[in-house]
Amino acid sequence: QVQLVESGGGLVQAGGSLRLSCAASENIAKILAMGWYRQAPGKQREMVATITNGGSTNYGDAVKGRFTISRDNAKNTMYLQMNSLKPEDTAVYYCNAGPYFELGYWGQGTQVIVSS
């Protein structure tokens, strides 16, 4: 069983930046699909960004051009660099890893709050 631990969330002003990290308990080089998802109060969970073990990335329309997903297999860690943050980015952010997107394992989530 893979354990995922997110970190890096917090309170930031609009226009600021945060970098989220997702540390895995095992070698992520073998994990096909990883991604970041978020859920705001009263809303459904949405895909933020995904990355394959081959490095292919995909972004949700709301974050394109502002967020960057990456993974460091040597450190067993996935990252989400978030720039130009907006109040609507406020949510709990979860990382996911498995054989396909949104399958497999989930972290406990990290809260991001963007103040206007």
C-alpha positions in Angstrom: 0.0 0.0 0.0 1.4 3.4 -1.0 1.1 6.2 1.5 1.0 9.7 0.2 1.6 12.8 2.4 0.9 16.3 1.1 2.5 19.4 2.5 3.0 23.0 1.6 -0.5 24.4 1.9 -1.4 27.5 3.8 -2.7 31.0 3.6 -1.5 33.3 0.8 -2.7 36.6 -0.7 -4.1 36.7 -4.2 -1.3 36.9 -6.7 1.0 34.9 -4.5 2.6 31.5 -4.9 2.7 28.2 -3.1 4.4 24.9 -3.8 2.7 21.7 -2.8 4.6 18.5 -2.2 3.3 14.9 -2.2 5.8 12.5 -0.7 5.2 8.8 -1.4 6.2 5.8 0.7 7.6 3.9 -2.2 9.4 4.3 -5.5 7.1 6.4 -7.7 9.0 5.6 -10.9 6.7 2.5 -11.1 3.5 4.5 -10.7 1.9 5.2 -14.0 -0.5 8.0 -13.1 -0.2 10.7 -10.5 -2.1 13.9 -10.0 -3.4 16.8 -8.0 -7.1 17.3 -7.3 -8.9 19.8 -5.3 -12.3 20.2 -3.6 -13.8 23.5 -2.4 -16.6 23.6 0.1 -19.9 22.7 -1.5 -18.3 21.8 -4.8 -17.3 18.5 -6.5 -13.7 17.4 -6.6 -12.0 18.6 -9.7 -8.8 17.7 -11.5 -6.0 20.2 -11.2 -3.1 18.6 -12.9 -1.9 15.1 -13.8 1.4 13.6 -14.8 2.4 10.2 -16.1 5.6 8.2 -15.4 6.6 9.3 -18.9 6.3 12.9 -18.0 3.1 13.7 -19.9 1.1 16.4 -18.2 -2.5 17.7 -18.3 -4.1 20.6 -16.6 -7.5 21.7 -15.7 -8.7 24.8 -17.6 -8.9 26.9 -14.5 -5.2 26.5 -13.7 -3.6 26.4 -17.2 -0.7 28.8 -17.4 -0.5 29.3 -13.7 0.2 25.9 -12.2 3.0 23.4 -13.0 3.1 19.8 -12.0 6.3 17.8 -11.7 7.7 14.7 -10.2 11.1 13.8 -8.9 11.4 10.0 -9.0 14.7 10.1 -7.1 12.9 11.8 -4.1 9.6 9.9 -4.5 7.9 13.2 -4.6 5.4 15.0 -6.8 5.0 18.8 -6.8 2.5 21.4 -7.7 3.9 24.9 -8.2 1.0 27.4 -8.0 1.6 30.9 -9.2 -0.8 33.9 -9.6 -3.1 32.4 -7.1 -6.8 33.5 -7.0 -9.4 33.3 -4.3 -11.2 30.7 -6.3 -8.2 28.4 -5.9 -9.1 28.1 -2.3 -9.7 24.4 -1.6 -8.3 21.2 -0.1 -5.7 19.8 -2.4 -5.2 16.1 -2.6 -2.6 14.0 -4.4 -3.4 10.7 -6.0 -1.2 7.9 -7.4 -2.1 4.7 -9.1 -2.4 2.6 -12.3 -4.7 5.2 -13.8 -5.9 8.7 -12.9 -8.1 9.0 -9.8 -7.6 5.3 -9.0 -5.2 3.9 -6.4 -4.2 5.9 -3.4 -5.0 9.3 -2.0 -3.3 11.6 0.5 -5.0 13.2 3.4 -5.1 16.6 1.7 -3.6 20.0 2.4 -5.6 23.2 2.8 -4.9 26.2 0.5 -6.6 29.5 1.3 -6.2 32.5 -1.0 -7.3 35.8 0.4 -8.4 38.7 -1.8 
